[in-house]
């Protein structure tokens, strides 16, 4: 599932074609000059004027070569394409590459119950398609801090199931945020509708669980900090609005259902790194 653009790296701060035409000019040829007639001799029987030579048909000049149409530049590669559906893997929504003493931030929206759906069977009780996956690439060992907060004013896009029309509306701003972390990227498993945000998932064969932070008391912001060696990591952003006992009441539809906006800020710094294997 691919629905968001790639986050560009920000030193301070979550994925095309050219067209042209050619037109040939019109070439006109000048009329050829007629041959000169023969000259009469004086006092002599006038010579029969020489029959003018038939004007030679001018050879057709070679038309100027039409310049070749320049090749269209290749489209920029989409770094967020990790796990193409045809070959399996997670359909990551974001790709972020960070070095040490670096940062990036992005906004999006996820489902209110996307990290904890009470009707799902444990341990795979999170929604795959209403949470957002982040492919994080660390180019250096770092202490990584991931902050997830509620965000107002996020535009949520969906498709009307009856008309197939694109529907834009503002997401809610009542998210109880969640972030889970695994080592590696999942590029071979076949996605199903659910996964385990607290550990190993049956279809995520390449991931090794690192940890989680979630709003267990209805907090509007969470921060997860961990020392990580350089390498690839998978993050998942979701919502725990239905988590008991401090989530939203099921009767509070504005909080318990729908999508809600978030803002993620990832920062890296120097820390004591425990090299994972």
C-alpha positions as CSV (number, residue, x, y, z in Angstrom):
1,X,0.0,0.0,0.0
2,X,1.6,3.2,-1.1
3,X,-0.2,6.5,-0.5
4,X,2.1,9.2,0.6
5,X,5.0,10.9,-0.7
6,X,8.6,10.4,0.4
7,X,9.8,12.6,3.2
8,X,12.8,14.6,2.1
9,X,15.6,14.7,4.6
10,X,15.7,18.0,6.5
11,X,18.8,19.2,8.2
12,X,16.5,21.0,10.6
13,X,13.4,19.0,10.2
14,X,7.8,11.7,7.0
15,X,6.0,9.3,-3.3
16,X,7.6,14.5,-14.1
17,X,7.6,14.4,-17.6
18,X,8.7,16.9,-20.2
19,X,6.8,17.3,-23.5
20,X,7.9,18.9,-26.8
21,X,7.1,19.1,-30.4
22,X,9.0,19.6,-33.6
23,X,7.6,21.4,-36.8
24,X,9.3,21.2,-40.2
25,X,9.7,24.4,-42.1
26,X,8.4,24.8,-45.7
27,X,11.1,25.0,-48.4
28,X,10.5,26.9,-51.6
29,X,12.6,26.6,-54.7
30,X,13.4,29.6,-57.0
31,X,12.4,29.2,-60.7
32,X,15.4,28.2,-62.9
33,X,16.7,30.8,-65.4
34,X,15.8,30.0,-69.1
35,X,18.7,29.1,-71.5
36,X,19.8,32.0,-73.8
37,X,18.6,31.7,-77.4
38,X,21.1,31.5,-80.3
39,X,22.4,34.8,-81.9
40,X,21.6,35.6,-85.6
41,X,24.6,36.1,-88.1
42,X,24.7,39.4,-90.0
43,X,23.3,39.3,-93.7
44,X,23.0,35.7,-93.6
45,X,20.1,33.5,-93.8
46,X,18.9,33.6,-90.4
47,X,19.8,30.6,-88.6
48,X,17.1,28.7,-87.1
49,X,17.2,29.7,-83.6
50,X,18.5,27.0,-81.5
51,X,15.8,25.3,-79.7
52,X,16.1,26.2,-76.1
53,X,17.3,23.3,-74.1
54,X,14.7,21.9,-71.9
55,X,15.2,23.3,-68.5
56,X,16.6,20.7,-66.3
57,X,14.4,19.9,-63.4
58,X,16.3,20.9,-60.4
59,X,17.4,18.0,-58.3
60,X,15.5,17.8,-55.2
61,X,17.7,19.0,-52.4
62,X,18.0,16.7,-49.5
63,X,15.6,17.8,-46.8
64,X,17.4,18.8,-43.6
65,X,17.4,16.0,-41.1
66,X,14.8,16.3,-38.5
67,X,16.6,16.5,-35.2
68,X,16.0,13.5,-33.0
69,X,13.5,14.0,-30.2
70,X,15.5,14.1,-27.0
71,X,14.9,11.2,-24.7
72,X,12.6,11.9,-21.8
73,X,14.5,12.1,-18.6
74,X,14.0,9.1,-16.4
75,X,11.5,9.7,-13.5
76,X,13.1,10.2,-10.2
77,X,13.3,6.9,-8.2
78,X,10.8,6.8,-5.4
79,X,12.8,5.9,-2.3
80,X,9.5,5.1,-0.5
81,X,8.9,2.1,-2.8
82,X,10.0,-0.6,-0.4
83,X,8.2,-3.8,-0.9
84,X,6.6,-3.6,-4.3
85,X,3.2,-5.4,-4.0
86,X,4.2,-7.9,-6.8
87,X,7.2,-9.1,-4.8
88,X,5.8,-8.8,-1.3
89,X,6.8,-6.8,1.7
90,X,5.3,-3.9,3.6
91,X,3.9,-1.0,1.6
92,X,5.8,1.7,3.5
93,X,4.2,5.2,3.5
94,X,7.4,7.1,4.4
95,X,11.1,6.6,3.9
96,X,13.5,8.6,6.0
97,X,17.4,8.6,5.9
98,X,19.2,10.2,8.8
99,X,22.8,10.5,9.9
100,X,24.0,11.5,13.4
101,X,22.9,14.9,14.7
102,X,20.1,15.0,12.2
103,X,16.3,15.3,12.1
104,X,13.2,14.9,10.0
105,X,9.5,15.6,10.5
106,X,6.3,14.8,8.7
107,X,2.5,14.8,9.2
108,X,-0.2,12.3,8.3
109,X,-3.3,10.6,9.6
110,X,-4.1,7.2,11.0
111,X,-7.1,5.3,12.3
112,X,-8.3,6.0,15.9
113,X,-8.1,2.2,16.6
114,X,-5.3,1.4,14.2
115,X,-2.9,0.1,16.8
116,X,-5.5,-1.5,19.0
117,X,-8.6,-2.9,17.5
118,X,-10.6,-4.6,20.3
119,X,-12.4,-6.9,17.8
120,X,-9.2,-8.5,16.5
121,X,-7.7,-11.6,18.0
122,X,-4.4,-11.1,19.9
123,X,-1.6,-10.8,19.3
124,X,-2.1,-9.4,15.8
125,X,-4.6,-6.7,16.9
126,X,-3.3,-3.7,14.9
127,X,-4.5,-2.7,11.5
128,X,-2.0,-2.9,8.7
129,X,-3.8,-0.5,6.3
130,X,-4.9,2.2,8.7
131,X,-1.5,2.6,10.4
132,X,1.5,4.2,8.7
133,X,4.8,2.4,8.2
134,X,8.1,4.3,8.0
135,X,11.3,2.8,6.5
136,X,14.1,4.5,8.5
137,X,17.7,4.2,7.3
138,X,20.4,5.2,9.8
139,X,23.7,6.0,8.2
140,X,25.5,6.2,11.6
141,X,25.2,4.8,15.1
142,X,22.9,7.2,17.0
143,X,20.6,7.8,19.9
144,X,17.2,8.1,18.2
145,X,14.3,10.0,19.6
146,X,10.8,9.6,18.0
147,X,8.1,12.0,19.1
148,X,4.5,11.5,18.0
149,X,1.9,14.2,18.8
150,X,-1.6,15.0,17.8
151,X,-1.9,17.3,14.8
152,X,-4.8,19.5,13.9
153,X,-5.6,20.5,10.3
154,X,-4.4,17.4,8.5
155,X,-6.2,16.7,5.2
156,X,-7.3,13.1,4.9
157,X,-7.9,11.7,1.4
158,X,-10.2,8.7,0.7
159,X,-12.2,7.3,-2.2
160,X,-16.0,7.1,-2.2
161,X,-16.9,3.5,-2.6
162,X,-20.0,4.3,-4.6
163,X,-18.7,6.9,-7.1
164,X,-15.0,6.3,-6.9
165,X,-14.6,10.1,-6.4
166,X,-11.7,11.4,-4.4
167,X,-12.9,12.8,-1.1
168,X,-10.9,15.3,0.9
169,X,-11.7,16.2,4.5
170,X,-10.0,17.2,7.7
171,X,-8.9,14.4,9.9
172,X,-9.7,14.5,13.6
173,X,-7.3,15.8,16.2
174,X,-7.9,13.4,19.1
175,X,-5.3,10.7,18.5
176,X,-3.8,8.7,21.4
177,X,-0.5,8.1,19.5
178,X,1.5,4.9,19.2
179,X,5.0,4.2,17.7
180,X,6.5,0.7,17.4
181,X,10.0,-0.1,16.2
182,X,11.7,-3.1,14.5
183,X,15.1,-3.7,13.1
184,X,15.3,-4.3,9.3
185,X,12.8,-3.6,6.5
186,X,10.2,-6.2,5.6
187,X,10.6,-6.8,1.8
188,X,9.4,-10.4,1.3
189,X,6.3,-11.1,3.4
190,X,2.8,-10.9,2.0
191,X,0.7,-8.2,3.8
192,X,-2.4,-9.2,5.7
193,X,-4.9,-6.9,7.3
194,X,-3.4,-7.1,10.8
195,X,-0.1,-7.3,12.7
196,X,1.3,-7.5,16.2
197,X,2.6,-4.1,17.4
198,X,4.2,-5.7,20.5
199,X,6.5,-8.2,18.9
200,X,6.7,-10.8,16.1
201,X,4.1,-11.0,13.4
202,X,3.4,-14.1,11.4
203,X,4.0,-12.5,7.9
204,X,6.9,-10.2,8.9
205,X,9.7,-12.6,8.6
206,X,12.6,-10.1,8.3
207,X,11.8,-7.9,11.3
208,X,13.3,-8.1,14.8
209,X,11.3,-6.3,17.5
210,X,12.9,-3.4,19.3
211,X,10.2,-1.7,21.3
212,X,7.0,0.5,21.6
213,X,5.7,3.6,23.2
214,X,1.9,4.3,23.4
215,X,-0.5,6.7,25.1
216,X,-1.8,4.4,27.9
217,X,-3.4,7.2,29.8
218,X,-4.8,9.2,26.9
219,X,-1.7,11.4,26.4
220,X,-1.6,13.6,23.3
221,X,2.2,13.1,22.9
222,X,4.6,10.2,23.3
223,X,8.4,10.1,23.0
224,X,10.4,6.9,22.4
225,X,14.2,7.1,22.7
226,X,16.6,4.3,21.9
227,X,20.3,3.8,21.0
228,X,20.5,2.2,17.6
229,X,23.5,1.1,15.4
230,X,23.4,2.2,11.8
231,X,21.2,0.2,9.6
232,X,17.6,-0.2,8.5
233,X,14.6,0.1,10.8
234,X,10.8,-0.1,10.5
235,X,8.6,2.3,12.5
236,X,4.8,2.1,12.7
237,X,2.6,5.0,13.6
238,X,-0.9,4.3,14.9
239,X,-3.6,5.1,17.4
240,X,-4.7,3.5,20.7
241,X,-8.0,5.4,21.2
242,X,-9.8,2.2,22.1
243,X,-7.2,1.1,24.6
244,X,-8.7,0.4,28.1
245,X,-9.1,1.9,30.6
246,X,-8.0,5.3,29.5
247,X,-9.0,5.4,25.9
248,X,-12.1,7.0,24.3
249,X,-15.6,5.7,25.2
250,X,-17.1,3.7,22.4
251,X,-20.1,6.1,22.5
252,X,-17.7,9.0,21.7
253,X,-17.7,8.6,17.9
254,X,-15.6,11.6,17.3
255,X,-12.7,10.1,19.3
256,X,-13.3,6.4,19.0
257,X,-13.7,6.2,15.2
258,X,-12.4,7.8,12.0
259,X,-8.9,9.1,11.3
260,X,-6.9,11.5,13.3
261,X,-3.9,13.7,12.4
262,X,-0.4,13.2,13.7
263,X,3.0,14.8,13.5
264,X,6.3,12.8,13.8
265,X,9.7,14.3,14.6
266,X,12.7,12.0,14.5
267,X,16.0,13.3,15.8
268,X,19.4,11.6,16.2
269,X,22.3,12.4,18.5
270,X,25.4,10.8,20.0
271,X,24.6,8.0,22.4
272,X,26.0,4.7,23.8
273,X,24.9,2.3,21.1
274,X,24.2,-1.4,21.8
275,X,25.0,-3.1,18.6
276,X,22.1,-5.4,17.7
277,X,22.4,-8.6,15.8
